């Protein structure tokens, strides 16, 4: 019985060694590399200090027609900071009543004390239908900096992303 097991093991080792020797012969085809050229490559976008862009535009046409925005209450006073930043942009007028607005800015600003991170999600929706127009997701560390400073940075980043989106839509 031991002889049978030993012969099976030897046969498997022999077969695997034979297959290992066959593979390099099959893969010895020369790799095709692009030869170096003197042509300039297209310039790549400079990296952002804030990391990759996290905002998403759903409907450019609706975004261009918004004149008034109602900012719904968002935790950690993010709504106050967003309303202030959006008002400073000059593109939209912030209104006090939802029924006066063309669009509603809603979202969350969750602070995880254990992870020491602020996770914010902001949505700009059409008031009448509730259809999504634009959204952004931002994660920022805190402690250090303080929670209030992280929320301020988050609001500034969201307003910057919204402004960049508006500029891109204006160019088209």
Contact map, one row per residue, 1 for C-alpha under 8 A:
1111100000000000000000000000000000000000000000000000000000000000000000000000000000000000000000000000000000000000000000000000000000000000000000000000000000000000000000000000
1111110000000000000000000000000000000000000000000000000000000000000000000000000000000000000000000000000000000000000000000000000000000000000000000000000000000000000000000000
1111111000000000000000000000000000000000000000000000000000000000000000000000000000000000000000000000000000000000000000000000000000000000000000000000000000000000000000000000
1111111100000000000000000000000000000000000000000000000000000000000000000000000000000000000000000000000000000000000000000000000000000000000000000000000000000000000000000000
1111111110000000000000000000000000000000000000000000000000000000000000000000000000000000000000000000000000000000000000000000000000000000000000000000000000000000000000000000
0111111111000000000000000000000000000000000000000000000000000000000000000000000000000000000000000000000000000000000000000000000000000000000000000000000000000000000000000000
0011111111100000000000000000000000000000000000000000000000000000000000000000000000000000000000000000000000000000000000000000000000000000000000000000000000000000000000000000
0001111111110000000000000000000000000000000000000000000000000000000000000000000000000000000000000000000000000000000000000000000000000000000000000000000000000000000000000000
0000111111111000000000000000000000000000000000000000000000000000000000000000000000000000000000000000000000000000000000000000000000000000000000000000000000000000000000000000
0000011111111100000000000000000000000000000000000000000000000000000000000000000000000000000000000000000000000000000000000000000000000000000000000000000000000000000000000000
0000001111111110000000000000000000000000000000000000000000000000000000000000000000000000000000000000000000000000000000000000000000000000000000000000000000000000000000000000
0000000111111111000000000000000000000000000000000000000000000000000000000000000000000000000000000000000000000000000000000000000000000000000000000000000000000000000000000000
0000000011111111100000000000000000000000000000000000000000000000000000000000000000000000000000000000000000000000000000000000000000000000000000000000000000000000000000000000
0000000001111111110000000000000000000000000000000000000000000000000000000000000000000000000000000000000000000000000000000000000000000000000000000000000000000000000000000000
0000000000111111111000000000000000000000000000000000000000000000000000000000000000000000000000000000000000000000000000000000000000000000000000000000000000000000000000000000
0000000000011111111100000000000000000000000000000000000000000000000000000000000000000000000000000000000000000000000000000000000000000000000000000000000000000000000000000000
0000000000001111111110000000000000000000000000000000000000000000000000000000000000000000000000000000000000000000000000000000000000000000000000000000000000000000000000000000
0000000000000111111111000000000000000000000000000000000000000000000000000000000000000000000000000000000000000000000000000000000000000000000000000000000000000000000000000000
0000000000000011111111100000000000000000000000000000000000000000000000000000000000000000000000000000000000000000000000000000000000000000000000000000000000000000000000000000
0000000000000001111111110000000000000000000000000000000000000000000000000000000000000000000000000000000000000000000000000000000000000000000000000000000000000000000000000000
0000000000000000111111111000000000000000000000000000000000000000000000000000000000000000000000000000000000000000000000000000000000000000000000000000000000000000000000000000
0000000000000000011111111100000000000000000000000000000000000000000000000000000000000000000000000000000000000000000000000000000000000000000000000000000000000000000000000000
0000000000000000001111111110000000000000000000000000000000000000000000000000000000000000000000000000000000000000000000000000000000000000000000000000000000000000000000000000
0000000000000000000111111111000000000000000000000000000000000000000000000000000000000000000000000000000000000000000000000000000000000000000000000000000000000000000000000000
0000000000000000000011111111000000000000000000000000000000000000000000000000000000000000000000000000000000000000000000000000000000000000000000000000000000000000000000000000
0000000000000000000001111111100000000000000000000000000000000000000000000000000000000000000000000000000000000000000000000000000000000000000000000000000000000000000000000000
0000000000000000000000111111100000000000000000000000000000000000000000000000000000000000000000000000000000000000000000000000000000000000000000000000000000000000000000000000
0000000000000000000000011111110000000000000000000000000000000000000000000000000000000000000000000000000000000000000000000000000000000000000000000000000000000000000000000000
0000000000000000000000000111111000000000000000000000000000000000000000000000000000000000000000000000000000000000000000000000000000000000000000000000000000000000000000000000
0000000000000000000000000001111100000000000000000000000000000000000000000000000000000000000000000000000000000000000000000000000000000000000000000000000000000000000000000000
0000000000000000000000000000111110000000000000000000000000000000000000000000000000000000000000000000000000000000000000000000000000000000000000000000000000000000000000000000
0000000000000000000000000000011111000000000000000000000000000000000000000000000000000000000000000000000000000000000000000000000000000000000000000000000000000000000000000000
0000000000000000000000000000001111100000000000000000000000000000000000000000000000000000000000000000000000000000000000000000000000000000000000000000000000000000000000000000
0000000000000000000000000000000111110000000000000000000000000000000000000000000000000000000000000000000000000000000000000000000000000000000000000000000000000000000000000000
0000000000000000000000000000000011111000000000000000000000000000000000000000000000000000000000000000000000000000000000000000000000000000000000000000000000000000000000000000
0000000000000000000000000000000001111100000000000000000000000000000000000000000000000000000000000000000000000000000000000000000000000000000000000000000000000000000000000000
0000000000000000000000000000000000111110000000000000000000000000000000000000000000000000000000000000000000000000000000000000000000000000000000000000000000000000000000000000
0000000000000000000000000000000000011111000000000000000000000000000000000000000000000000000000000000000000000000000000000000000000000000000000000000000000000000000000000000
0000000000000000000000000000000000001111100000000000000000000000000000000000000000000000000000000000000000000000000000000000000000000000000000000000000000000000000000000000
0000000000000000000000000000000000000111110000000000000000000000000000000000000000000000000000000000000000000000000000000000000000000000000000000000000000000000000000000000
0000000000000000000000000000000000000011111000000000000000000000000000000000000000000000000000000000000000000000000000000000000000000000000000000000000000000000000000000000
0000000000000000000000000000000000000001111100000000000000000000000000000000000000000000000000000000000000000000000000000000000000000000000000000000000000000000000000000000
0000000000000000000000000000000000000000111110000000000000000000000000000000000000000000000000000000000000000000000000000000000000000000000000000000000000000000000000000000
0000000000000000000000000000000000000000011111000000000000000000000000000000000000000000000000000000000000000000000000000000000000000000000000000000000000000000000000000000
0000000000000000000000000000000000000000001111100000000000000000000000000000000000000000000000000000000000000000000000000000000000000000000000000000000000000000000000000000
0000000000000000000000000000000000000000000111110000000000000000000000000000000000000000000000000000000000000000000000000000000000000000000000000000000000000000000000000000
0000000000000000000000000000000000000000000011111010000000000000000000000000000000000000000000000000000000000000000000000000000000000000000000000000000000000000000000000000
0000000000000000000000000000000000000000000001111111000000000000000000000000000000000000000000000000000000000000000000000000000000000000000000000000000000000000000000000000
0000000000000000000000000000000000000000000000111110000000000000000000000000000000000000000000000000000000000000000000000000000000000000000000000000000000000000000000000000
0000000000000000000000000000000000000000000000011111100000000000000000000000000000000000000000000000000000000000000000000000000000000000000000000000000000001000000000000000
0000000000000000000000000000000000000000000000111111100000000000000000000000000000000000000000000000000000000000000000000000000000000000000000000000000000000000000000000000
0000000000000000000000000000000000000000000000010111110000000000000000000000000000000000000000000000000000000000000000000000000000000000000000000000000000000000000000000000
0000000000000000000000000000000000000000000000000111111000000000000000000000000000000000000000000000000000000000000000000000000000000000000000000000000000000000100000000000
0000000000000000000000000000000000000000000000000001111100000000000000000000000000000000000000000000000000000000000000000000000000000001110000000000000000000000100000000000
0000000000000000000000000000000000000000000000000000111110000000000000000000000000000000000000000000000000000000000000000000000000000111100000000000000000000000110000000000
0000000000000000000000000000000000000000000000000000011111000000000000000000000000000000000000000000000000000000000000000000000000000111000000000000000000000000000000000000
0000000000000000000000000000000000000000000000000000001111110000000000000000000000000000000000000000000000000000000000000000000000001110000000000000000000000000000010000000
0000000000000000000000000000000000000000000000000000000111110000000000000000000000000000000000000000000000000000000000000000000000011110000000000000000000000000000000000000
0000000000000000000000000000000000000000000000000000000011111110000000000000000000000000000000000000000000000000000000000000000000011100000000000000000000000000000000000000
0000000000000000000000000000000000000000000000000000000011111111000000000000000000000000000000000000000000000000000000000000000000001000000000000000000000000000000000001000
0000000000000000000000000000000000000000000000000000000000111111100000000000000000000000000000000000000000000000000000000000000000000000000000000000000000000000000000000000
0000000000000000000000000000000000000000000000000000000000111111110000000000000000000000000000000000000000000000000000000000010000001000000000000000000000000000000000000000
0000000000000000000000000000000000000000000000000000000000111111110000000000000000000000000000000000000000000000000000000000000000001100000000000000000000000000000001000000
0000000000000000000000000000000000000000000000000000000000011111110000000000000000000000000000000000000000000000000000000000000000000000000000000000000000000000000001001000
0000000000000000000000000000000000000000000000000000000000001111111000000000000000000000000000000000000000000000000000000000000000000000000000000000000000000000000000000000
0000000000000000000000000000000000000000000000000000000000000111111110000000000000000000000100000000011000000000000000000000000000000000000000000000000000000000000000000000
0000000000000000000000000000000000000000000000000000000000000000111110000000000000000000001110000000110000000000000000000000000000000000000000000000000000000000000000000000
0000000000000000000000000000000000000000000000000000000000000000011111000000000000000000000111100001111000000000000000000000000000000000000000000000000000000000000000000000
0000000000000000000000000000000000000000000000000000000000000000011111100000000000000000000111100000111110000000000000000000000000000000000000000000000000000000000000000000
0000000000000000000000000000000000000000000000000000000000000000000111110000000000000000000001111101111110000000000000000000000000000000000000000000000000000000000000000000
0000000000000000000000000000000000000000000000000000000000000000000011111000001001100000000001100000000111000000000000000000000000000000000000000000000000000000000000000000
0000000000000000000000000000000000000000000000000000000000000000000001111100001000000000000000000000000111100000000000000000000000000000000000000000000000000000000000000000
0000000000000000000000000000000000000000000000000000000000000000000000111110101100000000000000000000000001000000000000000000000000000000000000000000000000000000000000000000
0000000000000000000000000000000000000000000000000000000000000000000000011111111000000000000000000000000001111000000000000000000000000000000000000000000000000000000000000000
0000000000000000000000000000000000000000000000000000000000000000000000001111111000000000000000000000000000011100000000000000000000000000000000000000000000000000000000000000
0000000000000000000000000000000000000000000000000000000000000000000000000111110000000000000000000000000000001100000000000000000000000000000000000001001000000000000000000000
0000000000000000000000000000000000000000000000000000000000000000000000001111111110000000000000000000000000000000000000000000000000000000000000000000001000000000000000000000
0000000000000000000000000000000000000000000000000000000000000000000000000111111111000000000000000000000000001000000000000000000000000000000000000000001100100000000000000000
0000000000000000000000000000000000000000000000000000000000000000000000111110111111100000000000000000000000000000000000000000000000000000000000000000000000000000000000000000
0000000000000000000000000000000000000000000000000000000000000000000000001000111111110000000000000000000000000000000000000000000000000000000000000000000000000000000000000000
0000000000000000000000000000000000000000000000000000000000000000000000000000111111111000000000000000000000000000000000000000000000000000000000000000000100100000000000000000
0000000000000000000000000000000000000000000000000000000000000000000000100000011111111100000000000000000000000000000000000000000000000000000000000000000000110110000000000000
0000000000000000000000000000000000000000000000000000000000000000000000100000001111111110000001000000000000000000000000000000000000000000000000000000000000000000000000000000
0000000000000000000000000000000000000000000000000000000000000000000000000000000111111111000000000000000000000000000000000000000000000000000000000000000000000000000000000000
0000000000000000000000000000000000000000000000000000000000000000000000000000000011111111100000000000000000000000000000000000000000000000000000000000000000110010000000000000
0000000000000000000000000000000000000000000000000000000000000000000000000000000001111111111101000000000000000000000000000000000000000000000000000000000000000010000000000000
0000000000000000000000000000000000000000000000000000000000000000000000000000000000111111111111000000000000000000000000000000000000000000000000000000000000000000000000000000
0000000000000000000000000000000000000000000000000000000000000000000000000000000000011111110000000000000000000000000000000000000000000000000000000000000000000000000000000000
0000000000000000000000000000000000000000000000000000000000000000000000000000000000001111111100000000000000000000000000000000000000000000000000000000000000000000001000000000
0000000000000000000000000000000000000000000000000000000000000000000000000000000000000111111110000000000000000000000000000000000000000000000000000000000000000000000000000000
0000000000000000000000000000000000000000000000000000000000000000001000000000000000000110111110000000000000000000000000000000000000000000000000000000000000000000000000000000
0000000000000000000000000000000000000000000000000000000000000000011110000000000000000110111111000000000000000000000000000000000000000000000000000000000000000000000000000000
0000000000000000000000000000000000000000000000000000000000000000001110000000000000000010011111100000000000000000000000000000000000000000000000000000000000000000000000000000
0000000000000000000000000000000000000000000000000000000000000000000111100000000000100110000111110000000000000000000000000000000000000000000000000000000000000000000000000000
0000000000000000000000000000000000000000000000000000000000000000000111100000000000000000000011111101100000000000000000000000000000000000000000000000000000000000000000000000
0000000000000000000000000000000000000000000000000000000000000000000001000000000000000000000001111101000000000000000000000000000000000000000000000000000000000000000000000000
0000000000000000000000000000000000000000000000000000000000000000000001000000000000000000000000111111100000000000000000000000000000000000000000000000000000000000000000000000
0000000000000000000000000000000000000000000000000000000000000000000001000000000000000000000000111111100100000000000000000000001000000000000000000000000000000000000000000000
0000000000000000000000000000000000000000000000000000000000000000000000000000000000000000000000001111100000000000000000000000001000000000000000000000000000000000000000000000
0000000000000000000000000000000000000000000000000000000000000000000101000000000000000000000000111111110000000000000000000000000000000000000000000000000000000000000000000000
0000000000000000000000000000000000000000000000000000000000000000001111000000000000000000000000101111111100000000000000000000001000000000000000000000000000000000000000000000
0000000000000000000000000000000000000000000000000000000000000000011111000000000000000000000000000001111100000000000000000000011100000000000000000000000000000000000000000000
0000000000000000000000000000000000000000000000000000000000000000010111000000000000000000000000000000111110000000000000000001111000000000000000000000000000000000000000000000
0000000000000000000000000000000000000000000000000000000000000000000011110000000000000000000000000100111111000000000000000001111000000000000000000000000000000000000000000000
0000000000000000000000000000000000000000000000000000000000000000000011110000000000000000000000000000001111100000000000000111100000000000000000000000000000000000000000000000
0000000000000000000000000000000000000000000000000000000000000000000000111100000000000000000000000000000111110000000000000111100000000000000000000000000000000000000000000000
0000000000000000000000000000000000000000000000000000000000000000000000010100000000000000000000000000000011111000000000011110000000000000000000000000000000000000000000000000
0000000000000000000000000000000000000000000000000000000000000000000000000110000000000000000000000000000001111100000000111100000000000000000000000000000000000000000000000000
0000000000000000000000000000000000000000000000000000000000000000000000000111010000000000000000000000000000111110000001111000000000000000000000000000000000000000000000000000
0000000000000000000000000000000000000000000000000000000000000000000000000011000000000000000000000000000000011111000001110000000000000000000000000000000000000000000000000000
0000000000000000000000000000000000000000000000000000000000000000000000000000000000000000000000000000000000001111100111100000000000000000000000000010000000000000000000000000
0000000000000000000000000000000000000000000000000000000000000000000000000000000000000000000000000000000000000111111111100000000000000000000000000000000000000000000000000000
0000000000000000000000000000000000000000000000000000000000000000000000000000000000000000000000000000000000000011111110000000000000000000000000000000000000000000000000000000
0000000000000000000000000000000000000000000000000000000000000000000000000000000000000000000000000000000000000001111100000000000000000000000000000000000000000000000000000000
0000000000000000000000000000000000000000000000000000000000000000000000000000000000000000000000000000000000000001111110000000000000000000000000000000000000000000000000000000
0000000000000000000000000000000000000000000000000000000000000000000000000000000000000000000000000000000000000011111111000000000000000000000011100000000000000000000000000000
0000000000000000000000000000000000000000000000000000000000000000000000000000000000000000000000000000000000000011101111100000000000000000001111000000000000000000000000000000
0000000000000000000000000000000000000000000000000000000000000000000000000000000000000000000000000000000000001111000111110000000000000000001111000010011000000000000000000000
0000000000000000000000000000000000000000000000000000000000000000000000000000000000000000000000000000000000011111000011111000000000000000111100000000000000000000000000000000
0000000000000000000000000000000000000000000000000000000000000000000000000000000000000000000000000000000000111100000001111100000000000000111000000000000001000000000000000000
0000000000000000000000000000000000000000000000000000000000000000000000000000000000000000000000000000000000111000000000111110000000000011110000000000000000000000000000000000
0000000000000000000000000000000000000000000000000000000000000000000000000000000000000000000000000000000011110000000000011111000000000011100000000000000000000000000000000000
0000000000000000000000000000000000000000000000000000000000000000000000000000000000000000000000000000000011100000000000001111100000011111000000000000000000000000000000000000
0000000000000000000000000000000000000000000000000000000000000000000000000000000000000000000000000000001111000000000000000111110000011110000000000000000000000000000000000000
0000000000000000000000000000000000000000000000000000000000000000000000000000000000000000000000000000001111000000000000000011111001111100000000000000000000000000000000000000
0000000000000000000000000000000000000000000000000000000000000100000000000000000000000000000000000000011100000000000000000001111111111000000000000000000000000000000000000000
0000000000000000000000000000000000000000000000000000000000000000000000000000000000000000000000000110111100000000000000000000111111100000000000000000000000000000000000000000
0000000000000000000000000000000000000000000000000000000000000000000000000000000000000000000000000000010000000000000000000000011111000000000000000000000000000000000000000000
0000000000000000000000000000000000000000000000000000000000000000000000000000000000000000000000000000000000000000000000000000011111100000000000000000000000000000000000000000
0000000000000000000000000000000000000000000000000000000000000000000000000000000000000000000000000000000000000000000000000000111111110000000000000000000000000000000000000000
0000000000000000000000000000000000000000000000000000000000000000000000000000000000000000000000000000000000000000000000000000111011111000000000000000000000000000000000000000
0000000000000000000000000000000000000000000000000000000001100000000000000000000000000000000000000000000000000000000000000011110001111110000000000000000000000000000000000000
0000000000000000000000000000000000000000000000000000000011110110000000000000000000000000000000000000000000000000000000000011110000111110000000000000000000000000000000000000
0000000000000000000000000000000000000000000000000000001111100010000000000000000000000000000000000000000000000000000000000011100000011111000000000000000000000000000000000000
0000000000000000000000000000000000000000000000000000001111000000000000000000000000000000000000000000000000000000000000001111000000011111100000000000000000000000000000000000
0000000000000000000000000000000000000000000000000000011100000000000000000000000000000000000000000000000000000000000000001110000000000111110000000000000000000100100000000000
0000000000000000000000000000000000000000000000000000011000000000000000000000000000000000000000000000000000000000000000111100000000000011111000000000000000000000000000000000
0000000000000000000000000000000000000000000000000000010000000000000000000000000000000000000000000000000000000000000000111000000000000001111100000000000001001100000000000000
0000000000000000000000000000000000000000000000000000000000000000000000000000000000000000000000000000000000000000000011110000000000000000111110000000000001000000000000000000
0000000000000000000000000000000000000000000000000000000000000000000000000000000000000000000000000000000000000000000011100000000000000000011111000000010001000000000000000000
0000000000000000000000000000000000000000000000000000000000000000000000000000000000000000000000000000000000000000000111000000000000000000001111111000010000000000000000000000
0000000000000000000000000000000000000000000000000000000000000000000000000000000000000000000000000000000000000000000111000000000000000000000111111110110000000000000000000000
0000000000000000000000000000000000000000000000000000000000000000000000000000000000000000000000000000000000000000000100000000000000000000000011111110000000000000000000000000
0000000000000000000000000000000000000000000000000000000000000000000000000000000000000000000000000000000000000000000000000000000000000000000011111100000000000000000000000000
0000000000000000000000000000000000000000000000000000000000000000000000000000000000000000000000000000000000000000000000000000000000000000000011111110110000000000000000000000
0000000000000000000000000000000000000000000000000000000000000000000000000000000000000000000000000000000000000000000000000000000000000000000001111111110000000000000000000000
0000000000000000000000000000000000000000000000000000000000000000000000000000000000000000000000000000000000000010000001000000000000000000000001101111111000000000000000000000
0000000000000000000000000000000000000000000000000000000000000000000000000001000000000000000000000000000000000000000000000000000000000000000000000111111100000000000000000000
0000000000000000000000000000000000000000000000000000000000000000000000000000000000000000000000000000000000000000000000000000000000000000000001001111111110000000000000000000
0000000000000000000000000000000000000000000000000000000000000000000000000000000000000000000000000000000000000000000001000000000000000000000111001111111111000000000000000000
0000000000000000000000000000000000000000000000000000000000000000000000000001110000000000000000000000000000000000000001000000000000000000000000000011111111100000000000000000
0000000000000000000000000000000000000000000000000000000000000000000000000000010010000000000000000000000000000000000000000000000000000000000000000001111111110000000000000000
0000000000000000000000000000000000000000000000000000000000000000000000000000000000000000000000000000000000000000000000000000000000000000000000000000111111111000000000000000
0000000000000000000000000000000000000000000000000000000000000000000000000000000000000000000000000000000000000000000000010000000000000000011100000000011111111100000000000000
0000000000000000000000000000000000000000000000000000000000000000000000000000010011001000000000000000000000000000000000000000000000000000000000000000001111111110000000000000
0000000000000000000000000000000000000000000000000000000000000000000000000000000001001000000000000000000000000000000000000000000000000000000000000000000111111111000000000000
0000000000000000000000000000000000000000000000000100000000000000000000000000000000000000000000000000000000000000000000000000000000000000010000000000000011111111100000000000
0000000000000000000000000000000000000000000000000000000000000000000000000000000001000000000000000000000000000000000000000000000000000001010000000000000001111111110000000000
0000000000000000000000000000000000000000000000000000000000000000000000000000000001001100000000000000000000000000000000000000000000000000000000000000000000111111111000000000
0000000000000000000000000000000000000000000000000000000000000000000000000000000000000000000000000000000000000000000000000000000000000000000000000000000000011111111100000000
0000000000000000000000000000000000000000000000000000111000000000000000000000000000000000000000000000000000000000000000000000000000000001000000000000000000001111111110000000
0000000000000000000000000000000000000000000000000000001000000000000000000000000000000000000000000000000000000000000000000000000000000000000000000000000000000111111111000000
0000000000000000000000000000000000000000000000000000000000000000000000000000000000000000100000000000000000000000000000000000000000000000000000000000000000000011111111100000
0000000000000000000000000000000000000000000000000000000000000000000000000000000000000000000000000000000000000000000000000000000000000000000000000000000000000001111111110000
0000000000000000000000000000000000000000000000000000000010000000000000000000000000000000000000000000000000000000000000000000000000000000000000000000000000000000111111111000
0000000000000000000000000000000000000000000000000000000000000011000000000000000000000000000000000000000000000000000000000000000000000000000000000000000000000000011111111100
0000000000000000000000000000000000000000000000000000000000000000000000000000000000000000000000000000000000000000000000000000000000000000000000000000000000000000001111111110
0000000000000000000000000000000000000000000000000000000000000000000000000000000000000000000000000000000000000000000000000000000000000000000000000000000000000000000111111111
0000000000000000000000000000000000000000000000000000000000010001000000000000000000000000000000000000000000000000000000000000000000000000000000000000000000000000000011111111
0000000000000000000000000000000000000000000000000000000000000000000000000000000000000000000000000000000000000000000000000000000000000000000000000000000000000000000001111111
0000000000000000000000000000000000000000000000000000000000000000000000000000000000000000000000000000000000000000000000000000000000000000000000000000000000000000000000111111
0000000000000000000000000000000000000000000000000000000000000000000000000000000000000000000000000000000000000000000000000000000000000000000000000000000000000000000000011111
